[in-house]
């Protein structure tokens, strides 16, 4: 997926990946990480997710990175927030309002400081297979030693649907995060009434992982 693909999706409002509410897995599982309010949180490829707002109610600093300026501006506008906007050069712009800051620009070069925790609901599964290793290596560089990651992945037969979002197997998750403590937390199978199943998928499941980086 190149940058133009995502710019086009946002420009044409083809954002089926965007949820109009907080993802239910976040308030259910996030507290189980045992984090404190002062712990900082990083949300890669955050879009205009309402998950940012939920996290900002629990933590004093939540930092996102998003390629699309349309998405970043929409997040603040839809919450009636008036952010401080700072041009950082090299195609990067920082938007800040209270606990939330979003770097608008390239995930791989945004000047993000390492955080105590990461919430990844829609970033890894947006990466085609050939980009996932680079994505994870960059992610791990943005987590403090001993930091915690809540990762949400999807499991379906890849041949039955063209991503994104892509299916990422349990074996691949463990391989990508080799050297970390990887724990499978939950698997939620979609029944036949789920929109993805109605599109012809033989199975579709959302999986939750807790990952802890080496101290």
Buried (B, 14 or more C-beta within 10 A) or exposed (E): EEEEEBBEBBEEEEBEBBBEEBBEBBEEBBEEBEBEEEBBBBBBBBBBBBBBBBBBEBBEBBBBBBBBBBBBBBBBEEBEBEBEBEEEEEEBBBBBBEBBBBBBBEBEEBEBEBBBBBBBBBBBBBBEEEEBEEBBEBBBEBBBEEBBBBBBBBBBEBEBBEBBBBBBEBEBBBEBBEEBEBEEBBEEEBEEEEEBBEEEBEEBBBBBBBBBBEE
